[in-house]
Amino acid sequence: PVMFLPAINAGGHVAAGRLRAIAVTSRERLQAMPDLPTVSEGGLPGYESSQWYGLLAPAGTQPEVLDLLNAQVANIMRTSDMKARMTNDGLVPIGGSREQFAAHIRSEIEKWAKVISASGARVD
C-alpha cells in the first residue's frame, strides 16, 4: 500500500519504524527529514504538491483588522520557538503580505484546476 501523509502526521511513525517513507512531495527536502529525497529527485522532475495552512477572515473584514492580524501572525511566525516547532514537525514556516497570500491562493486554484481538468475527475 502507498499513502500520502503530511509530514506532521507521518514523522513520528517514520521515526518509530512503523512507516517507511520513500519521498516528500515538497519542492525541497524537509529539514525534519533531510535524508528523504523529493519526488522530483526520485524521477518525476517538477513534481510538487505541498499542504499549506493560512489564516482567513470573512469577506468584508476591515483592512485595518486584516493588517493587524497579519502583523501579529507574522510576529509569532518569526519567533525562534515557533520556527523550531514547525521545522521539527516537518512544516516550512513562511510568511508575507495579505497580497502575497491572495496570490498564492489564486495560483493554487489555477494549478489544481488544470490537474482536475486533465484527470477528467468529476463530482457525482
N, C-alpha and C positions, 0 to 999 in steps of 0.2 A: 504494500500500500504506500501511496505517496500523499502527503498533505502539505498545504501551505499554512504556516502559522506565523503570526507576528513574533519577532524575536523576544519581546517582553513575555510572551506566553511559552515559548519553546526553550528559552535559555536554560532554565533550571532543569528541565527534563534532559536536555542535551548534556549538561554538566554532570548529571547523575547517571548518565549512560542508558536512560530509558528510551531516548530517541537518538537517531543518527541523522545529523544534518548533512546535506550534500552541498547546499549553496544558499546564499542570501539573494533576495530579489532586488535589493537596492543597487543604485548606480555604483557605489563604492563599498568596500569591505567595512564591516562594523567594528568599532573599537572593542566592543564586548566579545567579539568572536573573530579576532584578526587572522586566524589561520583558515577561516572558511571563505572559499572563493565566491565571487559573484556568479550569477547565472551567465552573465556576459563573458566572464573569463572561462566559464565551463563549456563554451561553444555556441552560445546564442548571442552574437555581438549586438549591442544596442538594447538588449532586454533590460527593462527596469519597471518594477511595479512596487511602489512603496506606499505603505499605510501612513497616513498623517493625521494629526489632530489639530484642531483650531477652535477658537472661541468665536461664536457668532452671537449676534444680538437681533432682536426683532426689527423688521423693516420700519423705518420711520424714527429709529432711535436718534436722538440729537447728536450731531457731530462732536460736540464738546464731551459728551458722555463716552462716545466711542474712542475719542482721543485719550481720555483719562484711562479707560480700560486698557487700551493698547499700551500706554506708557507703563502702567502698573504691572501688566503681564510681562512686558519686556524687561522691566527691572528684576522681576522674580527669575525669569529665564537666564539672566546674566549672572546670577549668583553662582559661586563655585559649588555650593551644595546641590543646587538644582541641576547644574550641568553634570556633575558627577553621578547623581542618582539616575538621570536619564541615560547617560552613556553606559552605565553599568547594566541597565535594563535593555540595552540594545537599541535605544532611541537616539536620534540625531537631533539635538536641540538647534532650532533655527529661529529666526525672528524677522521682524521687518515692519513696514508700514501697513496700514489698512489697505492701501492701494496695491501693494505687493501681494498681500494675501488674496485680494479680489482677483488679481491677475492669475495667481496660482490656481484658484478655483476654476476660473474660465479655461485655463489650459488643461486642467484635469478633465473637465467636461468635454472639451474638444477631443482630447486623446481617447477617452473611453467611449465616446460616441462613435469614433472610427472603428474601434475594436468591436463594439457591439454590432455595428452595421456589417463589417466584414465577416463576422461569425454567423450572421443570419439569426442570432438569438432573438426570441420574441417572448413577450409576456402573454401568458394564456389568460 
